[in-house]
Amino acid sequence: MLNKDITINPDDLFLELGIMELPLNCVVVISEGKAKVRELPDHGEYRIVTHQGKIKRMRREEGEEF
């Protein structure tokens, strides 16, 4: 499971990602000048909870078929 914070260059506000370093299925979330990469679960959900237009929490819920 990949949980990685990414640095956004404050001078030119560019975000650079090396796609070879990322998992096949992931999500990049950008909020208030911060970026985070989270690997998506094989079976489950990734919920992004906001409050007043800002990201408050990212919640991972996994499950499997029975």
C-alpha positions in Angstrom: 0.0 0.0 0.0 1.5 3.3 -1.1 0.8 6.4 1.0 3.0 9.2 -0.3 3.1 13.0 0.1 4.2 14.9 -2.9 5.9 18.2 -2.9 4.6 21.0 -5.1 7.3 23.4 -6.2 6.3 26.8 -4.6 8.1 28.8 -7.2 6.2 27.8 -10.3 3.4 25.6 -8.7 4.3 22.6 -10.8 3.6 19.1 -9.7 6.0 16.5 -11.1 5.2 12.7 -10.8 7.4 9.9 -12.1 4.7 7.5 -13.4 7.1 4.6 -13.2 7.2 5.0 -9.4 3.4 4.9 -9.1 1.3 1.8 -8.6 -1.0 0.8 -11.5 -4.2 2.0 -9.7 -3.8 5.1 -7.6 -5.4 8.5 -7.0 -3.7 11.9 -6.7 -5.5 14.4 -4.5 -4.5 18.1 -4.5 -5.8 20.5 -1.8 -4.5 23.8 -0.5 -1.1 23.4 -2.2 -0.5 19.9 -0.9 -0.7 16.7 -3.0 -1.0 13.1 -1.8 -0.9 9.8 -3.7 -2.8 6.9 -2.4 -2.9 3.4 -3.8 -6.4 2.1 -4.4 -7.5 -1.1 -2.8 -8.2 -4.2 -4.9 -11.7 -4.5 -3.5 -13.1 -1.6 -1.6 -13.6 2.2 -1.5 -11.6 5.3 -0.9 -13.6 8.1 0.5 -12.6 11.7 0.5 -14.3 13.6 3.3 -14.5 17.4 3.0 -15.4 20.2 5.3 -16.0 23.8 4.1 -14.5 23.0 0.8 -11.3 21.6 2.2 -10.2 18.0 2.4 -10.5 16.8 6.0 -9.8 13.1 5.7 -9.2 10.3 3.3 -10.6 7.0 4.4 -9.9 3.6 2.9 -12.5 0.8 3.3 -11.6 -2.7 2.1 -13.7 -5.7 1.6 -13.7 -9.0 -0.2 -16.4 -11.1 -1.9 -17.5 -14.2 0.0 
